[in-house]
Amino acid sequence: MPLWVPITLVAALFQTWRTALQQRLRGQLSVGTAGLVRYLYAIPVGLALLIAYRTVSGAVLPPPTLAFILACAVAGLAQVLGTSLLIMAFGHRNFAVGTAYAKTDAVQAALLSWLLLGEALAPVAWFGIGVGVCGVLTLSLAGRGVHPGALLRATVQPAALCGLGAGAGFAVAGVGIKAATVALAAPDVILGALFALVVTNVLQTLMQGGYMAWREPAGLRAAFSSWRSSAWVGALSAGGSACWFASFALAPVALVRTLGQVEMLFTLLFSRFYLRESLRRADIAGLTLIVLGVMLVLRFH
């Protein structure tokens, strides 16, 4: 089994856990503050991971280049904007459509990585990505009364446009991180990915922290005063991002994003066995499509 496969599965698990914890903080913190703590408190954890891996592996970290810094900045900004657009999609009172379109990030990442990085995929792998996205759409819209025709008609609606923008932001973030690790050209790609994580988190903290200092100073203060609970969000975010970044360095971005869709499976398992919620037929159909898509991608890559 390629190393990036288990790393991506761990990344999806961390992301599910972090999202669940962050949702609990949404009642205490504003949207901007809840986003800021992800990056702010991820920095020390990311540094610890970088130092620990550097000590154990003995690998040498080359000096950062301008291209590396720019790629990290683009990736970090794209992730911040993608998160904001996703929240805006929810604000348009069409959670299902916004979520569904945001989950097209795997297809968008496949196109961007092909155009910008030259990461070509086999035709069957493209088909597998499409099957996986259909599975995610099925899960996102399950039980919400949004039919395929209505989804197509909703493409020009604000929720759909924000969702597509969010998916594009996440796709650009993935491609940007891959470009950063390539530009760094570290002999050990895992070490390079961890370094990219720290640099990106620092830049994201400066970006969002600076914006909040200008527009929402009370929220900025809350990010520091809530450190006891917010630190856990940052730790989980750092753990998940470290795995995502490592996977992007080891494999094509589109494959990582497609396998990462198992996050939906983890979410449903959490709701079924922890929250005691029942699964619907659409949930089972969506899960089946996601698993089939992942199998096609892994088998024919």
Summary of the structure (lengths in Angstrom):
residues: 301
radius of gyration: 18.7
end to end distance: 12.6
largest distance: 56.0
contacts: 1103
relative contact order: 0.22
helix: 83%
strand: 0%
